[in-house]
Amino acid sequence: MKLTPQQKTEIRDKIKDIISDYTNLVKGIDNEAHHNEDRAYGGIIRAKKGKLVEEMTARMVQIAWIDVLKQDKNRLQINKRKVPINITDRYINRQEPRIRNYLSANKATHRYMFGTDVQVFIDEKLVLPIECKAYTENAMLKRILFDAVLTKEAYNVSKYYLVQLESQLGGDYSEQKELTYGSPASHALMSHVDVDLVIITLLNGERDINRPIHKEEFFKELEPIILENTIEKFATALEAYREQREE
């Protein structure tokens, strides 16, 4: 779905608030990291940016559901609730006999508690699993794709979302245009999983490790149109769950 001019007007102030929070946080990260003696500089930078993307993403989902689709906010839940991923029989069956017997006898205890960064539930059903990153390169994409497979197994969802501030995937993921062709390496990796990965990049321009955006001279503006487009994508994904309201 496309946002109407009226919808864009209605959400304009909320988009401005997101941009303001992004600007203040990113411009203040460097100073905070330099004055924190308890944690490594790089760790603070990554944690702050990652948390920022999670918060921005959750706010955009809420705008899509409540302000654009005009739906009941009580039907919407955003959380990091973890679910058990159980050991599979096909894995157990290919072990040598003693290991196989051990795993079979202790099957109930062999599980991994799994969740992703922003999990969007409508009426208690997971509809948008979203991974949030300050940036992504293809080695990281491999792990994200495995998480997408686990999410499909746990919740039977066919799409998995990646929201990143910057892209380091190559190709045109860092360009804001109607049709994205992606990158050769990323497509090769994604072709090996039966999940559709939707990649959303919030800042223009490929990530340059020598030009970090938390440095004042390399700061990148967050453009309103990019947030509008992202909200459109979330509204389109959530539209199937809307209830028509009587006027």
LOSE-513768 format. One record per atom (N, C-alpha, C, O): x, y, z. Coordinates in steps of 0.2 Angstrom, whole numbers, padded with zeros to 4 digits, always signed. Example, Ala and Ser with C-alpha at 12.3 -4.5 7.8 and 13.67 -1.06 7.14 Angstrom:
! residues 2
+0066-0028+0039/+0062-0022+0039/+0066-0016+0039/+0071-0017+0042/+0064-0011+0035/+0068-0005+0036/+0064+0000+0039/+0067+0006+0040/
This chain:
! residues 247
+0004-0006+0000/+0000+0000+0000/+0004+0006+0000/+0010+0006+0002/+0002+0012-0003/+0005+0018-0003/+0002+0023+0002/-0004+0023+0002/+0006+0027+0006/+0003+0032+0010/+0000+0037+0006/+0003+0040+0001/-0006+0039+0008/-0009+0045+0005/-0006+0051+0008/-0003+0051+0013/-0007+0057+0004/-0005+0063+0007/-0008+0065+0014/-0004+0068+0018/-0014+0063+0015/-0017+0064+0022/-0013+0060+0027/-0011+0063+0033/-0012+0054+0026/-0008+0049+0030/-0001+0052+0032/+0001+0052+0037/+0002+0054+0026/+0009+0057+0027/+0009+0063+0032/+0013+0064+0036/+0004+0067+0031/+0003+0073+0036/+0002+0071+0043/+0004+0074+0047/-0003+0066+0044/-0004+0064+0050/+0002+0061+0054/+0002+0061+0060/+0006+0058+0051/+0012+0055+0054/+0018+0059+0054/+0024+0057+0056/+0018+0065+0051/+0024+0069+0050/+0027+0071+0056/+0033+0070+0057/+0024+0072+0062/+0027+0074+0068/+0030+0068+0071/+0036+0069+0074/+0027+0062+0071/+0030+0056+0073/+0037+0054+0070/+0042+0052+0073/+0037+0056+0063/+0043+0054+0059/+0048+0059+0061/+0054+0058+0062/+0046+0066+0063/+0051+0071+0065/+0054+0069+0072/+0060+0070+0073/+0050+0066+0076/+0053+0064+0083/+0058+0058+0082/+0063+0058+0085/+0056+0054+0077/+0061+0048+0076/+0068+0051+0074/+0073+0049+0076/+0067+0055+0069/+0073+0058+0066/+0077+0062+0071/+0083+0062+0072/+0074+0066+0076/+0077+0070+0081/+0081+0065+0086/+0086+0067+0088/+0077+0060+0088/+0080+0055+0092/+0087+0052+0089/+0092+0051+0092/+0086+0050+0083/+0092+0047+0079/+0098+0052+0079/+0103+0050+0081/+0096+0058+0077/+0101+0063+0077/+0105+0065+0084/+0111+0065+0084/+0101+0065+0089/+0104+0067+0095/+0108+0061+0098/+0113+0062+0101/+0105+0055+0097/+0109+0049+0099/+0115+0048+0096/+0121+0047+0099/+0115+0048+0089/+0121+0046+0085/+0126+0051+0086/+0132+0050+0087/+0124+0058+0086/+0129+0063+0087/+0132+0063+0094/+0138+0066+0096/+0129+0060+0099/+0131+0060+0106/+0135+0053+0108/+0138+0053+0113/+0135+0048+0103/+0138+0042+0105/+0145+0042+0106/+0148+0040+0111/+0149+0046+0102/+0156+0046+0102/+0158+0049+0109/+0163+0047+0112/+0155+0055+0111/+0157+0058+0117/+0156+0053+0123/+0160+0053+0127/+0150+0050+0123/+0149+0045+0128/+0154+0039+0129/+0156+0038+0134/+0155+0037+0123/+0160+0031+0123/+0167+0033+0125/+0170+0029+0129/+0169+0039+0124/+0176+0041+0126/+0176+0042+0133/+0181+0041+0136/+0170+0044+0136/+0170+0045+0144/+0168+0039+0148/+0167+0040+0154/+0167+0034+0145/+0165+0028+0149/+0171+0023+0150/+0174+0020+0145/+0173+0023+0156/+0179+0019+0158/+0177+0011+0159/+0182+0007+0160/+0171+0010+0159/+0169+0003+0161/+0168-0002+0155/+0169-0008+0156/+0168+0001+0149/+0166-0003+0143/+0171-0001+0137/+0173+0005+0137/+0173-0005+0133/+0177-0004+0127/+0173+0001+0123/+0167+0000+0122/+0177+0005+0119/+0174+0011+0115/+0169+0007+0110/+0164+0009+0109/+0172+0003+0106/+0169-0001+0100/+0162-0004+0103/+0157-0004+0099/+0162-0007+0109/+0157-0011+0111/+0151-0006+0113/+0145-0008+0111/+0152+0000+0115/+0147+0005+0117/+0144+0007+0110/+0138+0008+0110/+0148+0009+0105/+0146+0011+0099/+0141+0006+0096/+0135+0008+0094/+0143+0000+0096/+0139-0005+0092/+0132-0006+0096/+0127-0007+0093/+0133-0006+0103/+0127-0007+0107/+0122-0002+0106/+0116-0003+0106/+0124+0004+0107/+0120+0010+0106/+0116+0011+0099/+0110+0012+0099/+0120+0009+0094/+0117+0010+0087/+0112+0004+0086/+0107+0005+0083/+0114-0002+0089/+0109-0008+0088/+0103-0006+0092/+0097-0008+0089/+0103-0004+0098/+0097-0002+0102/+0093+0003+0099/+0087+0003+0099/+0096+0008+0096/+0093+0013+0092/+0089+0011+0086/+0083+0013+0085/+0092+0006+0082/+0088+0003+0077/+0082-0001+0079/+0076+0000+0076/+0083-0004+0085/+0077-0008+0087/+0071-0003+0089/+0065-0005+0088/+0073+0002+0093/+0068+0007+0095/+0065+0010+0089/+0058+0011+0089/+0068+0012+0084/+0066+0016+0078/+0061+0011+0075/+0055+0013+0073/+0063+0005+0074/+0059+0000+0071/+0052-0002+0074/+0047-0002+0071/+0053-0002+0081/+0046-0003+0085/+0042+0002+0084/+0036+0002+0083/+0044+0009+0084/+0040+0014+0083/+0037+0015+0076/+0031+0017+0076/+0041+0013+0071/+0038+0013+0064/+0032+0008+0063/+0028+0009+0060/+0033+0002+0067/+0028-0003+0066/+0022-0001+0070/+0016-0001+0067/+0023+0003+0076/+0017+0005+0079/+0013+0011+0075/+0007+0011+0075/+0017+0015+0071/+0014+0020+0067/+0010+0017+0061/+0005+0019+0060/+0013+0011+0058/+0010+0008+0053/+0003+0005+0055/-0002+0005+0052/+0003+0002+0061/-0003-0002+0064/-0008+0003+0066/-0014+0003+0065/-0006+0008+0070/-0011+0012+0074/-0013+0018+0070/-0019+0020+0069/-0008+0022+0067/-0009+0028+0063/-0011+0027+0056/-0015+0031+0053/-0008+0022+0053/-0009+0021+0046/-0015+0017+0045/-0020+0019+0041/-0015+0011+0048/-0020+0006+0047/-0026+0007+0052/-0032+0004+0051/-0025+0012+0057/-0031+0013+0061/-0033+0007+0065/-0039+0006+0066/-0029+0003+0068/-0031-0003+0071/-0030-0002+0079/-0026+0002+0081/-0033-0007+0082/-0033-0007+0089/-0026-0008+0092/-0023-0013+0091/-0023-0003+0096/-0016-0004+0098/-0016-0010+0103/-0010-0013+0104/-0021-0013+0106/-0021-0018+0111/-0020-0025+0107/-0019-0030+0110/-0022-0025+0101/-0020-0031+0097/-0013-0032+0095/-0011-0038+0093/-0009-0027+0096/-0002-0027+0094/+0002-0028+0100/+0001-0025+0105/+0007-0033+0099/+0012-0034+0104/+0019-0034+0101/+0020-0037+0096/+0024-0030+0104/+0031-0030+0101/+0035-0033+0107/+0035-0029+0112/+0038-0038+0106/+0043-0041+0112/+0048-0045+0109/+0049-0045+0103/+0052-0048+0114/+0058-0052+0112/+0057-0059+0115/+0061-0062+0117/+0050-0061+0116/+0049-0067+0119/+0052-0073+0116/+0052-0073+0110/+0055-0077+0120/+0059-0083+0117/+0055-0089+0117/+0051-0090+0121/+0056-0093+0112/+0053-0100+0111/+0058-0105+0111/+0063-0104+0108/+0056-0111+0113/+0061-0117+0112/+0062-0119+0105/+0057-0121+0102/+0068-0120+0103/+0069-0124+0097/+0072-0131+0099/+0077-0132+0102/+0068-0136+0097/+0069-0143+0099/+0074-0146+0095/+0075-0145+0089/+0078-0151+0097/+0082-0155+0093/+0078-0160+0089/+0072-0162+0090/+0080-0161+0082/+0076-0164+0077/+0078-0172+0077/+0083-0174+0079/+0073-0176+0075/+0074-0183+0075/+0079-0185+0069/+0083-0189+0070/+0079-0181+0064/+0084-0182+0059/+0091-0181+0061/+0095-0185+0058/+0092-0177+0065/+0099-0176+0068/+0100-0182+0073/+0106-0184+0072/+0096-0184+0077/+0097-0189+0082/+0098-0196+0078/+0103-0199+0080/+0095-0197+0073/+0095-0203+0069/+0102-0204+0065/+0103-0210+0063/+0105-0199+0064/+0111-0199+0060/+0118-0200+0065/+0123-0200+0062/+0116-0200+0071/+0122-0201+0076/+0124-0208+0077/+0120-0213+0075/+0130-0209+0079/+0132-0216+0081/+0128-0219+0087/+0125-0215+0091/+0127-0225+0087/+0122-0228+0092/+0122-0226+0099/+0116-0224+0102/+0127-0225+0102/+0127-0223+0109/+0125-0216+0110/+0121-0214+0114/+0127-0211+0105/+0125-0205+0106/+0118-0204+0104/+0114-0200+0107/+0116-0208+0099/+0109-0208+0097/+0104-0210+0103/+0099-0207+0104/+0106-0215+0107/+0102-0218+0112/+0102-0212+0118/+0097-0211+0121/+0108-0209+0119/+0108-0204+0124/+0103-0198+0122/+0100-0196+0126/+0104-0196+0116/+0100-0190+0114/+0092-0192+0114/+0088-0188+0116/+0091-0198+0112/+0084-0200+0112/+0081-0200+0119/+0075-0198+0121/+0085-0203+0124/+0083-0203+0131/+0082-0196+0134/+0079-0195+0139/+0086-0191+0132/+0086-0184+0135/+0083-0179+0130/+0085-0173+0130/+0079-0181+0125/+0076-0177+0120/+0073-0171+0123/+0074-0165+0120/+0069-0171+0128/+0066-0166+0131/+0070-0160+0133/+0068-0154+0133/+0076-0162+0135/+0081-0156+0138/+0085-0153+0133/+0089-0148+0134/+0085-0156+0127/+0090-0153+0122/+0086-0148+0117/+0083-0150+0112/+0086-0142+0119/+0082-0137+0116/+0086-0130+0117/+0091-0130+0121/+0085-0126+0112/+0088-0119+0112/+0083-0114+0113/+0078-0114+0109/+0083-0109+0117/+0078-0104+0118/+0080-0098+0113/+0085-0095+0113/+0075-0097+0108/+0077-0093+0103/+0072-0087+0102/+0066-0088+0104/+0074-0081+0100/+0070-0075+0098/+0074-0070+0094/+0080-0071+0094/+0071-0066+0091/+0074-0061+0087/+0073-0054+0090/+0069-0053+0095/+0076-0049+0087/+0076-0042+0090/+0070-0039+0091/+0068-0037+0097/+0066-0038+0086/+0059-0035+0086/+0054-0040+0084/+0054-0042+0078/+0050-0043+0088/+0045-0048+0086/+0038-0045+0087/+0036-0043+0092/+0034-0044+0081/+0028-0041+0081/+0022-0046+0081/+0022-0050+0076/+0018-0046+0086/+0013-0051+0086/+0006-0047+0085/+0005-0041+0088/+0002-0050+0081/-0005-0047+0081/-0010-0053+0084/-0010-0058+0081/-0014-0051+0089/-0018-0056+0092/-0014-0063+0094/-0017-0068+0092/-0008-0062+0097/-0004-0067+0099/-0001-0071+0094/+0002-0076+0095/-0001-0069+0087/+0002-0073+0082/+0008-0068+0079/+0007-0063+0078/+0014-0072+0079/+0019-0068+0076/+0018-0067+0069/+0017-0072+0065/+0019-0061+0067/+0018-0059+0060/+0024-0055+0056/+0025-0055+0050/+0028-0052+0061/+0034-0049+0058/+0040-0050+0063/+0040-0047+0068/+0044-0055+0061/+0050-0056+0064/+0055-0051+0061/+0057-0051+0055/+0059-0047+0065/+0063-0042+0062/+0070-0042+0066/+0070-0041+0072/+0075-0043+0062/+0082-0042+0065/+0084-0035+0064/+0083-0032+0058/+0087-0032+0069/+0090-0025+0068/+0097-0024+0069/+0100-0027+0074/+0100-0021+0064/+0108-0020+0064/+0110-0013+0063/+0106-0009+0059/+0115-0011+0066/+0118-0005+0064/+0121-0005+0057/+0120+0000+0053/+0123-0011+0055/+0125-0012+0048/+0126-0020+0047/+0126-0024+0052/+0126-0022+0041/+0126-0029+0039/+0131-0030+0034/+0131-0027+0029/+0135-0035+0034/+0139-0038+0029/+0138-0045+0028/+0134-0048+0032/+0140-0048+0023/+0138-0055+0021/+0140-0060+0026/+0136-0065+0026/+0145-0060+0029/+0147-0065+0034/+0141-0064+0040/+0139-0070+0043/+0139-0059+0042/+0133-0058+0046/+0127-0060+0043/+0123-0063+0047/+0126-0059+0037/+0120-0061+0034/+0119-0069+0034/+0113-0071+0035/+0124-0073+0034/+0124-0080+0035/+0120-0082+0041/+0116-0086+0041/+0122-0079+0047/+0119-0080+0053/+0112-0078+0053/+0108-0081+0056/+0110-0072+0050/+0104-0069+0050/+0099-0074+0046/+0093-0075+0049/+0102-0077+0041/+0098-0082+0037/+0096-0088+0041/+0091-0091+0041/+0101-0090+0045/+0100-0096+0049/+0094-0095+0055/+0090-0099+0056/+0094-0089+0057/+0089-0086+0062/+0082-0086+0059/+0077-0088+0062/+0082-0084+0052/+0076-0084+0048/+0073-0091+0048/+0067-0092+0048/+0078-0096+0047/+0075-0103+0046/+0073-0105+0053/+0067-0109+0053/+0076-0104+0058/+0073-0106+0065/+0067-0103+0066/+0062-0106+0069/+0066-0096+0064/+0060-0093+0065/+0054-0096+0061/+0048-0097+0064/+0055-0098+0055/+0050-0101+0051/+0048-0108+0054/+0042-0110+0054/+0053-0112+0057/+0052-0118+0060/+0047-0117+0066/+0043-0121+0068/+0049-0112+0070/+0045-0111+0076/+0038-0108+0075/+0034-0109+0079/+0038-0103+0070/+0032-0099+0070/+0028-0100+0063/+0023-0097+0062/+0031-0104+0059/+0028-0105+0052/+0027-0098+0048/+0021-0097+0046/+0032-0094+0048/+0032-0088+0045/+0036-0088+0038/+0041-0091+0039/+0034-0085+0033/+0038-0086+0027/+0042-0080+0025/+0047-0080+0021/+0042-0074+0029/+0046-0069+0028/+0049-0067+0034/+0047-0067+0040/+0055-0064+0034/+0059-0062+0039/+0062-0055+0037/+0064-0054+0031/+0062-0050+0042/+0064-0044+0040/+0071-0042+0043/+0072-0043+0049/+0075-0038+0039/+0081-0035+0042/+0081-0028+0041/+0080-0025+0035/+0081-0024+0046/+0082-0017+0046/+0089-0015+0048/+0091-0016+0054/+0092-0011+0044/+0099-0009+0046/+0100-0002+0045/+0097+0001+0040/+0104+0001+0049/+0105+0008+0047/+0109+0009+0041/+0107+0013+0036/+0115+0006+0040/+0119+0006+0034/+0120-0001+0032/+0119-0006+0035/+0121-0002+0025/+0123-0008+0022/+0130-0009+0020/+0133-0004+0018/+0133-0015+0021/+0139-0017+0019/+0139-0023+0015/+0143-0027+0015/+0133-0024+0012/+0132-0030+0008/+0134-0030+0001/+0134-0035-0002/+0136-0024-0001/+0137-0023-0008/+0131-0022-0012/+0125-0022-0010/+0132-0022-0019/+0126-0021-0023/+0123-0014-0022/+0126-0009-0020/+0116-0014-0022/+0112-0007-0022/+0108-0007-0015/+0103-0003-0015/+0109-0011-0010/+0105-0011-0004/+0106-0004-0001/+0101-0003+0003/+0111+0000-0002/+0112+0006+0001/+0109+0012-0003/+0110+0018-0001/+0105+0010-0008/+0102+0015-0012/+0095+0015-0011/+0092+0010-0011/+0092+0021-0011/+0085+0022-0010/+0081+0022-0016/+0081+0028-0019/+0078+0017-0019/+0075+0017-0025/+0069+0012-0025/+0069+0008-0020/+0064+0012-0030/+0059+0008-0029/+0060+0001-0030/+0057-0003-0027/+0065-0001-0034/+0067-0008-0035/+0074-0009-0034/+0078-0006-0036/+0075-0014-0029/+0082-0015-0027/+0084-0022-0030/+0081-0027-0029/+0090-0022-0033/+0093-0028-0036/+0097-0032-0032/+0098-0038-0033/+0099-0029-0026/+0103-0033-0021/+0111-0034-0024/+0113-0030-0028/+0114-0039-0020/+0121-0040-0022/+0122-0047-0024/+0118-0052-0021/+0127-0049-0028/+0128-0056-0030/+0129-0061-0024/+0126-0066-0024/+0133-0059-0019/+0135-0063-0014/+0129-0064-0009/+0127-0070-0007/+0125-0059-0008/+0119-0059-0004/+0114-0064-0007/+0111-0068-0004/+0113-0063-0014/+0108-0067-0017/+0110-0075-0017/+0106-0079-0016/+0116-0076-0018/+0119-0083-0017/+0117-0086-0011/+0115-0092-0010/+0118-0082-0005/+0117-0085+0002/+0109-0086+0003/+0107-0091+0005/+0105-0081+0001/+0098-0081+0002/+0095-0087-0002/+0090-0089+0000/+0098-0089-0008/+0095-0094-0012/+0095-0101-0009/+0092-0105-0011/+0099-0101-0003/+0100-0108+0000/+0095-0109+0006/+0095-0114+0009/+0090-0104+0007/+0086-0105+0013/+0079-0103+0010/+0078-0099+0005/+0074-0107+0012/+0067-0106+0010/+0063-0101+0014/+0057-0102+0016/+0066-0095+0014/+0063-0089+0018/+0064-0083+0014/+0070-0082+0011/+0059-0079+0013/+0060-0072+0010/+0063-0067+0015/+0060-0066+0020/+0069-0065+0013/+0072-0060+0018/+0071-0053+0015/+0073-0052+0009/+0067-0049+0018/+0066-0042+0016/+0071-0037+0020/+0071-0037+0026/+0075-0034+0016/+0081-0030+0018/+0079-0023+0017/+0077-0020+0012/+0079-0019+0023/+0077-0012+0023/+0083-0008+0026/+0086-0009+0031/+0086-0003+0022/+0091+0001+0024/+0089+0008+0025/+0086+0011+0021/+0091+0011+0031/+0088+0017+0033/+0092+0023+0031/+0090+0029+0031/+0099+0022+0029/+0103+0028+0027/+0106+0027+0020/+0108+0021+0018/+0107+0032+0017/+0110+0031+0010/+0117+0030+0010/+0121+0033+0015/+0120+0027+0005/+0127+0026+0005/+0130+0020+0008/+0128+0019+0014/+0134+0016+0005/+0137+0010+0008/+0141+0012+0014/+0144+0017+0014/+0141+0008+0019/+0145+0009+0025/+0152+0009+0023/+0155+0005+0020/+0156+0014+0026/+0163+0015+0025/+0166+0015+0032/+0165+0019+0036/+0170+0009+0034/+0173+0009+0041/+0178+0015+0042/+0179+0016+0048/+0180+0018+0037/+0184+0024+0039/+0180+0031+0039/+0183+0036+0040/+0174+0030+0038/+0169+0036+0039/+0163+0034+0043/+0158+0034+0041/+0165+0033+0050/+0159+0031+0054/+0154+0037+0055/+0156+0042+0057/+0148+0035+0055/+0143+0040+0055/+0142+0044+0062/+0139+0049+0063/+0145+0041+0068/+0145+0044+0074/+0150+0049+0075/+0151+0053+0080/+0155+0050+0070/+0159+0056+0069/+0156+0061+0066/+0153+0061+0061/+0156+0067+0069/+0153+0073+0066/+0154+0074+0059/+0149+0076+0055/+0160+0073+0056/+0161+0075+0050/+0159+0070+0045/+0158+0071+0039/+0156+0064+0047/+0154+0059+0043/+0146+0057+0044/+0144+0052+0042/+0143+0061+0048/+0136+0060+0050/+0132+0060+0044/+0133+0064+0040/+0127+0055+0044/+0122+0055+0039/+0115+0057+0041/+0113+0054+0046/+0112+0061+0037/+0105+0063+0039/+0100+0057+0038/+0101+0053+0033/+0096+0056+0042/+0090+0052+0041/+0084+0055+0038/+0082+0060+0041/+0083+0053+0032/+0078+0057+0028/+0071+0055+0029/+0069+0049+0030/+0066+0059+0030/+0059+0058+0031/+0056+0053+0026/+0052+0048+0028/+0058+0053+0020/+0055+0049+0014/+0057+0042+0016/+0053+0037+0014/+0063+0041+0018/+0065+0034+0020/+0061+0031+0025/+0059+0025+0025/+0059+0035+0030/+0055+0032+0036/+0048+0031+0033/+0045+0026+0035/+0045+0035+0029/+0039+0035+0026/+0039+0028+0022/+0034+0024+0022/+0044+0027+0018/+0044+0021+0014/+0044+0014+0018/+0041+0009+0017/+0048+0015+0024/+0048+0009+0028/+0041+0008+0032/+0039+0002+0032/+0038+0013+0034/+0031+0013+0037/+0027+0010+0032/+0022+0005+0034/+0027+0012+0026/+0023+0009+0020/+0024+0001+0020/+0019-0003+0019/+0030-0001+0020/+0032-0008+0020/+0029-0012+0026/+0026-0017+0025/+0029-0009+0032/+0026-0012+0037/+0019-0012+0037/+0015-0017+0039/+0016-0007+0035/+0008-0007+0034/+0006-0012+0029/+0001-0015+0030/+0010-0013+0023/+0008-0017+0018/+0008-0025+0021/+0004-0029+0020/+0013-0026+0025/+0014-0033+0028/+0008-0034+0034/+0006-0040+0034/+0006-0029+0037/+0001-0029+0042/-0006-0029+0040/-0011-0030+0044/-0007-0026+0034/-0014-0025+0031/-0018-0031+0031/-0024-0030+0032/-0015-0037+0030/-0019-0043+0030/-0023-0044+0037/-0027-0048+0037/-0020-0041+0042/-0023-0042+0049/-0028-0037+0051/-0030-0037+0057/-0029-0032+0047/-0033-0026+0049/-0040-0028+0050/-0043-0033+0046/-0044-0025+0054/-0051-0026+0055/-0054-0020+0052/-0052-0014+0054/-0060-0020+0048/-0063-0014+0046/-0067-0011+0051/-0071-0015+0055/-0067-0005+0052/-0070-0001+0057/-0076+0002+0054/-0076+0005+0049/-0082+0002+0058/-0088+0006+0055/-0087+0013+0057/-0085+0015+0062/-0089+0017+0052/-0089+0024+0052/-0094+0027+0057/-0095+0033+0058/
